């Protein structure tokens, strides 16, 4: 998985057990949901397969933080009584706002982009530069 148990520094080990309802399968399912939710915002420009297959120090810390926030939001939503829902909802909304800024190009994180067939990097960048072929119409 992209996230490890030690990434959840905002929740203690006991709190994480409660949030995942003592079953790591619940946490892993919420992590997959969070990664797919994030990929929906990032997929048009960034290589999400590379982003979410990275391990250890290769991972982007901001992506890890927001993936944890979204995962914890989903876990809290599944609890009866939604204990601690306000702070999780606030962190979730902040993560979604950041993803929307990335999607609109207002924030540019250091993430791997798609590489074109001829080795061109960032092929889906909305900003293109260059010029067309010079045509001279002299007869």
C-alpha positions as CSV (number, residue, x, y, z in Angstrom):
1,X,0.0,0.0,0.0
2,X,1.0,3.6,-0.5
3,X,0.5,4.6,3.1
4,X,2.0,2.9,6.2
5,X,0.6,2.8,9.7
6,X,3.4,5.1,10.8
7,X,2.1,7.8,8.4
8,X,-0.9,8.4,10.7
9,X,1.1,10.7,13.1
10,X,-2.1,12.7,13.9
11,X,-3.8,9.7,15.4
12,X,-2.2,7.6,18.1
13,X,-2.0,3.8,17.7
14,X,-5.0,3.3,20.0
15,X,-7.1,6.0,18.2
16,X,-6.2,4.4,14.8
17,X,-7.4,1.0,16.1
18,X,-10.7,2.6,17.1
19,X,-11.0,4.4,13.8
20,X,-10.4,1.3,11.7
21,X,-12.7,-0.6,14.1
22,X,-9.9,-3.0,15.0
23,X,-9.6,-4.3,11.5
24,X,-6.8,-3.2,9.2
25,X,-8.9,-4.3,6.2
26,X,-11.1,-1.3,6.9
27,X,-8.1,1.1,6.9
28,X,-6.7,-0.4,3.7
29,X,-10.1,-0.1,2.0
30,X,-10.3,3.6,3.1
31,X,-6.7,4.1,1.8
32,X,-7.6,2.7,-1.6
33,X,-10.6,5.0,-1.7
34,X,-8.6,8.0,-0.7
35,X,-5.9,7.3,-3.3
36,X,-8.5,6.9,-6.1
37,X,-10.2,10.1,-5.0
38,X,-7.0,12.0,-5.1
39,X,-6.1,10.4,-8.5
40,X,-9.3,11.7,-9.9
41,X,-8.0,15.3,-9.4
42,X,-4.4,14.5,-10.4
43,X,-4.8,12.1,-13.3
44,X,-5.2,14.6,-16.1
45,X,-1.6,15.9,-15.8
46,X,0.3,13.7,-13.3
47,X,1.3,10.1,-13.5
48,X,-0.8,8.8,-10.6
49,X,0.5,5.2,-11.1
50,X,4.0,6.4,-10.3
51,X,2.8,8.7,-7.5
52,X,0.9,6.0,-5.6
53,X,3.3,3.2,-6.2
54,X,6.2,5.1,-4.6
55,X,7.5,3.8,-1.3
56,X,9.5,5.3,1.6
57,X,11.3,8.5,0.9
58,X,10.3,8.5,-2.7
59,X,6.8,9.5,-1.8
60,X,5.7,13.2,-1.8
61,X,5.1,14.3,1.8
62,X,2.2,16.5,0.9
63,X,0.4,13.7,-1.0
64,X,1.0,11.4,2.0
65,X,-0.4,14.0,4.4
66,X,-3.6,14.6,2.4
67,X,-4.0,10.9,1.7
68,X,-4.0,10.3,5.5
69,X,-6.5,13.1,6.0
70,X,-8.9,11.8,3.4
71,X,-8.5,8.2,4.7
72,X,-9.1,9.3,8.3
73,X,-12.2,11.2,7.2
74,X,-13.6,8.1,5.5
75,X,-12.8,6.0,8.6
76,X,-14.5,8.5,10.9
77,X,-17.6,8.6,8.6
78,X,-18.0,4.8,9.1
79,X,-18.0,5.1,12.9
80,X,-21.3,5.1,14.8
81,X,-21.8,8.6,16.2
82,X,-19.0,9.9,14.0
83,X,-16.6,10.6,16.9
84,X,-14.2,13.5,16.1
85,X,-16.0,14.3,12.8
86,X,-15.5,18.1,12.9
87,X,-11.7,18.1,12.7
88,X,-11.6,15.3,10.2
89,X,-14.2,17.1,8.0
90,X,-12.2,20.3,8.2
91,X,-8.9,18.5,7.2
92,X,-10.8,16.7,4.4
93,X,-12.2,19.9,3.0
94,X,-8.7,21.5,3.1
95,X,-7.3,18.5,1.2
96,X,-10.0,18.8,-1.5
97,X,-9.4,22.5,-1.9
98,X,-5.7,21.9,-2.4
99,X,-6.4,19.2,-5.0
100,X,-8.7,21.5,-6.8
101,X,-5.9,24.2,-6.9
102,X,-3.5,21.6,-8.3
103,X,-6.1,20.6,-10.9
104,X,-6.7,24.2,-12.0
105,X,-2.9,24.9,-12.1
106,X,-2.8,27.4,-9.2
107,X,-0.5,25.0,-7.3
108,X,2.2,22.9,-8.9
109,X,3.5,20.1,-6.7
110,X,6.7,18.2,-7.4
111,X,5.1,15.1,-8.8
112,X,5.9,12.9,-11.8
113,X,4.1,13.9,-15.0
114,X,3.3,11.9,-18.0
115,X,6.1,11.3,-20.6
116,X,5.2,11.4,-24.3
117,X,6.2,8.9,-26.9
118,X,9.3,10.9,-28.0
119,X,10.5,11.4,-24.4
120,X,8.9,14.8,-24.0
121,X,8.1,15.4,-20.3
122,X,4.8,16.8,-19.0
123,X,2.9,16.2,-22.2
124,X,-0.4,17.1,-20.6
125,X,0.7,20.5,-19.3
126,X,-2.0,23.0,-20.2
127,X,0.7,25.7,-21.0
128,X,2.3,25.0,-24.4
129,X,5.0,27.1,-26.0
130,X,6.7,27.2,-29.3
131,X,5.8,28.3,-32.8
132,X,4.4,26.9,-35.9
133,X,6.3,26.1,-39.1
134,X,7.3,29.3,-40.8
135,X,5.4,29.7,-44.1
136,X,6.8,32.0,-46.7
137,X,4.3,32.8,-49.4
138,X,6.6,34.3,-52.1
139,X,5.7,33.4,-55.6
